[in-house]
Amino acid sequence: MSQKQWTAVDRYFTDLLAPADPALAKALKTSAAAGLPPINVSPNQGKLLMLLARLQGARSILEIGTLGGYSTIWLARGLPPGGRLVTLEAEARHAEVARANIADAGLADIVELRLGPALDTLPKLAAEGRGPFDLIFIDADKPNNPDYFAWALQLSRRGSLIIADNVVRSGEIIDRSSRDPGILGVRRFSELVAAEPRVAATAIQTVGSKGYDGFAMVLVVADP
């Protein structure tokens, strides 16, 4: 098996099940033109996020890490009429691109983008009484994943679903000798999830156009 084959298989299923539409294609194009890192979710992963939002019956979604708004668009499309999504982005340039992409997708009235480090914004959301959110997607700087999980749990309810992306890191997650801050952050996140009695969780390994990685799914089974 090779990256070339993983990408080809991803393309096969993308063409069949998640064909690009103008808004999503433009979001990718404008993000690339603005020099944003190409670390957005793949089309198949975006479709999965949308389906999970619908399966969850989510009316309120929190996204930690907006980038160019590609995953934001997928998630927002999983909301029913009247649903709302709050997305948090630390980088002003990313937020500028994301706002334009979200508006082009016709979702400006549904999505609220807050600029600033998430660890500054999350306490403000809690102080404002925002939440509990039905679905929370964590896809930001990995060293802070433990803190993002703590806030996600605080902003959840029994039945909320927390999804954390990039938890396998090309298999480096099992390297106990790693001093990489991202690996350490994901390992600590995983340990906190495992030790938290208020949640039930699993992690799924994935391969595809984004390489070898995976995501964690955390169901809140007791009130925070």
Legacy VTK file of the C-alpha trace (Angstrom):
# vtk DataFile Version 3.0
C-alpha trace
ASCII
DATASET POLYDATA
POINTS 224 float
0.000 0.000 0.000
1.249 3.483 -0.789
0.265 7.127 -0.520
-0.445 7.074 -4.259
-2.972 4.268 -3.836
-4.565 5.834 -0.756
-5.047 9.076 -2.697
-6.489 7.268 -5.710
-9.009 5.406 -3.546
-9.914 8.644 -1.785
-10.479 10.281 -5.155
-12.686 7.378 -6.265
-15.018 7.735 -3.286
-14.883 11.538 -3.387
-15.981 11.558 -7.026
-18.852 9.196 -6.218
-20.014 10.390 -2.820
-18.656 13.895 -2.162
-18.295 15.632 -5.525
-17.109 19.205 -5.280
-19.619 22.028 -5.501
-18.756 25.648 -6.329
-18.627 26.915 -2.722
-16.369 24.147 -1.451
-14.137 24.265 -4.516
-13.796 28.030 -4.162
-12.990 27.712 -0.461
-10.070 25.437 -1.283
-8.916 27.656 -4.140
-9.006 30.908 -2.190
-7.333 29.292 0.820
-4.482 28.064 -1.381
-4.173 31.432 -3.131
-3.913 33.151 0.259
-1.084 30.855 1.290
-2.977 29.021 4.008
-1.440 25.645 4.885
-3.118 22.742 3.049
-4.238 21.036 6.232
-8.005 21.250 5.819
-9.978 18.026 6.050
-10.398 15.998 2.870
-13.748 16.033 1.019
-14.620 12.584 2.373
-13.795 13.712 5.897
-15.851 16.860 5.424
-18.804 14.791 4.264
-18.363 12.605 7.336
-18.523 15.673 9.585
-21.735 16.779 7.906
-23.285 13.330 8.282
-22.263 13.118 11.939
-23.851 16.509 12.578
-27.075 15.274 11.016
-26.982 11.940 12.840
-26.398 13.849 16.055
-29.375 16.078 15.326
-27.074 18.972 16.144
-28.617 22.413 16.353
-25.532 24.056 17.831
-21.935 23.321 16.800
-18.623 24.622 18.125
-15.531 24.381 15.936
-12.094 25.003 17.433
-9.838 25.893 14.514
-11.378 27.472 11.403
-8.460 27.734 8.954
-10.089 28.746 5.641
-13.584 27.645 6.601
-13.709 24.447 4.534
-14.697 22.169 7.421
-16.902 24.972 8.745
-18.975 24.875 5.559
-19.364 21.103 5.760
-20.422 21.241 9.413
-22.828 24.148 8.901
-24.500 22.233 6.083
-25.329 19.538 8.619
-27.419 21.936 10.693
-31.220 22.122 10.460
-33.048 25.413 9.864
-32.375 27.659 12.834
-29.125 25.911 13.710
-26.004 27.875 14.628
-22.256 27.288 14.446
-19.529 29.128 16.344
-16.009 28.740 14.970
-12.804 29.961 16.635
-9.694 31.068 14.738
-6.470 32.501 16.150
-4.939 33.847 12.929
-6.371 37.069 11.478
-5.420 36.165 7.902
-7.093 32.775 8.192
-10.208 34.383 9.632
-10.373 36.902 6.775
-10.245 34.128 4.177
-12.715 31.991 6.116
-15.269 34.787 6.449
-15.242 35.308 2.683
-15.566 31.576 2.022
-18.404 31.194 4.508
-20.239 34.155 2.977
-19.754 32.776 -0.537
-21.332 29.526 0.669
-24.394 31.461 1.850
-23.750 30.657 5.493
-22.857 34.054 6.965
-26.137 34.187 8.905
-25.542 30.743 10.404
-21.839 30.890 11.272
-20.294 33.169 13.895
-16.499 33.423 13.566
-14.596 34.643 16.609
-11.018 35.823 16.165
-8.405 35.188 18.843
-6.640 32.336 20.604
-9.215 29.705 21.477
-8.003 29.529 25.070
-9.013 33.192 25.380
-12.280 32.793 23.499
-13.554 29.621 25.153
-13.800 31.165 28.656
-15.724 34.079 27.111
-18.198 31.677 25.524
-18.713 30.020 28.895
-19.120 33.383 30.650
-21.736 34.393 28.071
-23.695 31.233 28.790
-23.151 29.889 25.294
-23.762 26.215 24.989
-24.148 23.502 25.710
-23.164 22.596 22.166
-24.486 19.448 20.551
-21.296 18.813 18.562
-17.765 20.125 19.071
-15.013 19.695 16.485
-11.416 20.155 17.706
-8.962 20.771 14.871
-6.453 23.381 15.996
-2.913 23.457 17.428
-2.299 20.034 18.930
-0.213 21.047 21.986
-3.350 22.664 23.434
-5.631 19.673 22.802
-5.804 18.799 26.521
-7.111 22.278 27.353
-9.463 22.243 24.378
-10.927 18.971 25.619
-11.443 20.399 29.106
-13.338 23.363 27.684
-15.260 21.178 25.257
-16.434 19.072 28.155
-17.471 22.167 30.093
-19.446 23.438 27.091
-21.170 20.083 26.525
-24.178 18.233 27.879
-25.109 14.612 28.240
-25.338 13.389 24.642
-22.932 15.912 23.133
-20.409 14.589 20.626
-16.786 15.783 20.651
-14.625 14.987 17.610
-10.869 15.572 17.641
-8.951 15.402 14.373
-5.347 14.311 13.706
-4.892 12.026 16.693
-2.702 9.389 14.983
-0.028 11.670 13.515
1.327 9.135 11.004
1.607 6.602 13.830
3.879 8.805 15.925
1.289 8.817 18.686
2.762 5.552 20.040
6.313 6.944 20.252
6.742 7.360 23.999
10.132 8.995 23.485
8.768 11.799 21.298
9.343 15.322 22.522
7.261 16.839 19.730
4.772 19.242 21.388
2.005 18.131 19.031
2.523 14.461 19.829
2.694 15.206 23.535
-0.514 17.235 23.326
-2.411 14.471 21.534
-1.101 11.803 23.913
-2.170 13.860 26.924
-5.561 14.499 25.333
-6.009 10.756 24.788
-5.034 10.005 28.379
-7.490 12.581 29.711
-10.290 11.144 27.574
-9.481 7.626 28.808
-9.558 8.764 32.430
-12.750 10.824 32.163
-15.732 8.901 33.580
-18.255 11.237 31.964
-17.426 10.160 28.412
-17.272 7.081 26.198
-14.779 7.277 23.352
-12.938 5.554 20.561
-10.314 6.472 17.958
-10.324 5.589 14.273
-7.227 5.314 12.088
-7.568 6.675 8.539
-5.593 6.697 5.311
-6.275 8.787 2.242
-5.234 11.943 0.429
-4.160 13.425 3.766
-1.872 10.506 4.535
-2.023 8.301 7.628
-3.876 9.826 10.554
-7.156 9.447 12.424
-9.724 11.034 14.676
-11.249 10.499 18.108
-14.981 10.396 18.808
-16.016 11.243 22.354
-19.637 10.929 23.513
-20.548 12.746 26.702
-22.563 10.223 28.715
-23.101 12.244 31.903
-23.769 15.895 32.562
-20.516 17.879 33.003
LINES 1 225
224 0 1 2 3 4 5 6 7 8 9 10 11 12 13 14 15 16 17 18 19 20 21 22 23 24 25 26 27 28 29 30 31 32 33 34 35 36 37 38 39 40 41 42 43 44 45 46 47 48 49 50 51 52 53 54 55 56 57 58 59 60 61 62 63 64 65 66 67 68 69 70 71 72 73 74 75 76 77 78 79 80 81 82 83 84 85 86 87 88 89 90 91 92 93 94 95 96 97 98 99 100 101 102 103 104 105 106 107 108 109 110 111 112 113 114 115 116 117 118 119 120 121 122 123 124 125 126 127 128 129 130 131 132 133 134 135 136 137 138 139 140 141 142 143 144 145 146 147 148 149 150 151 152 153 154 155 156 157 158 159 160 161 162 163 164 165 166 167 168 169 170 171 172 173 174 175 176 177 178 179 180 181 182 183 184 185 186 187 188 189 190 191 192 193 194 195 196 197 198 199 200 201 202 203 204 205 206 207 208 209 210 211 212 213 214 215 216 217 218 219 220 221 222 223
